[in-house]
Amino acid sequence: MDQEKIKACMVSLSDTSSALENLTRIISSCANPPLILSKIFTAVSDRPGTQDSIEAIYRLKPELVFMVIASGHLKQAVFFIDSLKENGFNSETLAFLEDPTAEATIDLLKLGIADVIYPPFSEENVVPRIWRILNSSRDPDEKLLGRLKEKLLQVHCQFWYRKETPRLKF
């Protein structure tokens, strides 16, 4: 991948500023891949406010959208993501859960979020995952490989939990 700058924006569904400030610092200092954080939006739960934010994001045409989400705002996040999809927005979206739960993670992944990242929000934790998302969104073979790995991991975890040997059918 060449070193063109990648435009990103952030949507905040958080009551605190610490995670947002930390992620802004990490993303802004990211040299590989070089990211430009265009704007930070505060998501709202009413339809007109959400529509205004979505139209502004659509005009920016970011390649990545980062969402900082507190668990108390999960319904707002679902509403916002659904609204993005209804408006034909197809950029990759990464969710940063401040206080993660398995249920919230599964709900976000079902909505089509590319990845859900848990604290601690550090360069070592965030940057490689951004890189993976960018590579998989550009290379269809990488995307397929990632899905196969996820499926194998799910099968392995299910059988490990039951202490059985997996029988894979091809």
C-alpha positions as CSV (number, residue, x, y, z in Angstrom):
1,M,0.0,0.0,0.0
2,D,1.4,3.4,-0.9
3,Q,1.8,6.2,1.7
4,E,-1.2,8.3,0.7
5,K,-2.9,9.9,3.6
6,I,-6.0,8.2,4.7
7,K,-8.9,10.4,5.8
8,A,-10.8,9.4,8.9
9,C,-13.4,10.9,11.2
10,M,-14.5,10.1,14.7
11,V,-18.0,9.8,16.2
12,S,-18.2,10.2,20.0
13,L,-20.8,8.4,22.1
14,S,-19.0,8.9,25.3
15,D,-19.6,10.8,28.5
16,T,-15.9,11.2,29.2
17,S,-13.2,12.8,27.2
18,S,-10.2,10.7,28.2
19,A,-10.6,7.8,25.7
20,L,-11.5,10.3,23.0
21,E,-8.4,12.4,23.7
22,N,-6.2,9.3,23.9
23,L,-7.5,8.0,20.6
24,T,-7.2,11.4,18.9
25,R,-3.6,11.5,20.0
26,I,-2.8,8.0,18.7
27,I,-4.6,8.5,15.4
28,S,-3.1,11.9,14.8
29,S,0.4,10.6,15.5
30,C,0.0,7.5,13.3
31,A,2.7,7.6,10.6
32,N,2.1,4.1,9.2
33,P,-0.6,4.3,7.9
34,P,-0.7,8.1,7.8
35,L,-4.1,9.1,9.0
36,I,-5.8,12.5,8.9
37,L,-8.5,12.8,11.5
38,S,-10.8,15.3,9.8
39,K,-13.5,15.9,12.4
40,I,-15.0,14.6,15.6
41,F,-18.8,14.3,15.6
42,T,-21.0,13.9,18.6
43,A,-23.7,11.4,17.7
44,V,-27.2,12.2,18.7
45,S,-30.3,10.0,19.1
46,D,-32.9,12.1,17.3
47,R,-33.4,11.6,13.6
48,P,-32.7,15.2,12.5
49,G,-29.5,15.5,14.5
50,T,-28.3,12.1,13.3
51,Q,-29.1,13.0,9.7
52,D,-27.1,16.2,9.9
53,S,-24.1,14.2,11.3
54,I,-24.4,11.6,8.6
55,E,-24.6,14.1,5.8
56,A,-21.5,15.8,7.2
57,I,-19.7,12.5,7.3
58,Y,-20.8,11.7,3.8
59,R,-19.4,15.0,2.5
60,L,-16.1,14.3,4.1
61,K,-15.9,10.9,2.4
62,P,-13.6,9.3,5.0
63,E,-12.1,5.9,4.4
64,L,-12.5,5.1,8.1
65,V,-14.9,6.0,10.8
66,F,-14.0,5.6,14.4
67,M,-16.7,5.4,17.0
68,V,-16.0,5.8,20.7
69,I,-18.8,4.2,22.6
70,A,-19.7,3.9,26.3
71,S,-22.0,1.0,27.1
72,G,-24.7,3.3,28.2
73,H,-24.9,4.6,24.6
74,L,-25.1,1.3,22.8
75,K,-28.7,2.0,21.6
76,Q,-27.6,5.3,20.2
77,A,-24.7,3.6,18.5
78,V,-27.0,1.0,16.9
79,F,-29.3,3.8,15.7
80,F,-26.4,5.8,14.3
81,I,-24.9,2.8,12.5
82,D,-28.3,1.8,11.1
83,S,-28.7,5.3,9.8
84,L,-25.3,5.3,8.2
85,K,-26.2,2.1,6.4
86,E,-29.7,3.4,5.3
87,N,-27.9,6.3,3.7
88,G,-25.6,4.1,1.7
89,F,-22.5,4.8,3.7
90,N,-20.0,2.0,3.1
91,S,-16.7,3.1,4.7
92,E,-15.1,0.8,7.3
93,T,-16.2,1.6,10.8
94,L,-14.2,0.6,13.9
95,A,-15.8,0.8,17.4
96,F,-13.8,1.6,20.5
97,L,-15.8,0.3,23.5
98,E,-14.9,2.1,26.7
99,D,-16.5,-0.6,28.9
100,P,-16.8,-3.7,26.7
101,T,-19.2,-6.6,27.2
102,A,-19.5,-9.7,25.0
103,E,-23.1,-8.8,24.2
104,A,-22.3,-5.3,23.0
105,T,-19.4,-6.6,20.9
106,I,-21.6,-9.2,19.2
107,D,-24.3,-6.6,18.6
108,L,-21.9,-4.2,16.9
109,L,-20.3,-6.9,14.8
110,K,-23.7,-8.1,13.6
111,L,-24.3,-4.5,12.4
112,G,-21.3,-4.7,10.2
113,I,-18.6,-2.9,12.3
114,A,-15.2,-3.9,11.0
115,D,-13.6,-4.4,14.4
116,V,-14.4,-3.7,18.0
117,I,-11.4,-2.6,20.1
118,Y,-11.2,-2.7,23.9
119,P,-9.1,-0.7,26.4
120,P,-6.3,-0.1,26.8
121,F,-6.3,2.2,23.8
122,S,-2.6,2.2,23.0
123,E,-0.6,2.5,19.8
124,E,0.2,-1.3,20.1
125,N,-3.4,-2.2,20.4
126,V,-5.0,0.3,17.9
127,V,-2.6,0.8,15.0
128,P,-2.1,-2.8,13.9
129,R,-5.9,-3.3,13.8
130,I,-6.4,-0.1,11.7
131,W,-3.7,-1.4,9.4
132,R,-5.5,-4.8,9.1
133,I,-8.8,-3.2,8.3
134,L,-7.3,-0.9,5.7
135,N,-5.5,-3.9,4.0
136,S,-8.6,-6.1,4.1
137,S,-10.8,-3.4,2.7
138,R,-8.5,-3.0,-0.3
139,D,-7.6,-6.7,-1.0
140,P,-10.5,-9.1,-1.5
141,D,-8.2,-12.1,-0.9
142,E,-7.2,-10.7,2.5
143,K,-10.8,-10.2,3.4
144,L,-11.7,-13.8,2.5
145,L,-8.6,-15.1,4.4
146,G,-9.7,-13.0,7.5
147,R,-13.3,-14.5,7.3
148,L,-11.9,-18.0,7.1
149,K,-9.6,-17.4,10.1
150,E,-12.5,-16.1,12.1
151,K,-14.7,-19.1,11.2
152,L,-12.0,-21.5,12.1
153,L,-11.4,-19.7,15.4
154,Q,-15.2,-19.9,16.2
155,V,-15.3,-23.6,15.4
156,H,-12.2,-24.2,17.5
157,C,-13.5,-22.2,20.4
158,Q,-16.9,-24.1,20.3
159,F,-15.2,-27.5,20.4
160,W,-12.6,-26.4,22.9
161,Y,-15.4,-25.3,25.2
162,R,-17.0,-28.7,24.9
163,K,-13.6,-30.5,24.9
164,E,-14.2,-32.2,21.6
165,T,-12.2,-32.5,18.5
166,P,-13.6,-30.4,15.6
167,R,-14.6,-32.2,12.4
168,L,-14.4,-29.8,9.6
169,K,-16.4,-30.4,6.5
170,F,-15.3,-29.0,3.2
